[in-house]
Amino acid sequence: MATEKKELRIEKFTGFVPGVAHLALDVAERTESTAIAVLQDARGEIRAVVEGGIELAEKTAASLFRLARKVTGRIDEGVAATLTSAEQLLNGGIKSLRETTRAANDVATTAVAGLTGPTALA
């Protein structure tokens, strides 16, 4: 909104009092238009600040959501790797126990056979 610059009217008035009164009215009118222009400028700047704050809040929220997604993904990857390692460890342990049980059974069978001697089959 463009404001017009108003020129002070210098007219010839008859008498001192009418001249002062017209000058005071011109000064008041110019002061009023200047004050309105300053308020319009301030309104525009305040709006820019508020919009900048809203944009900052929006970008910050979006950034936090992206970070939360990445953190969730990394935690999930870590848990998946841990579970895979635990599964492999348990499977290896069970396999070792089976082999140890078989070996113990073979040792026991051999020991019993050595103590009792060959058995005859009927």
PyMOL commands that set and color helices and strands:
alter all, ss='L'
color gray80, all
select helices_A, chain A and resi 16-116
alter helices_A, ss='H'
color red, helices_A
deselect
rebuild
show_as cartoon
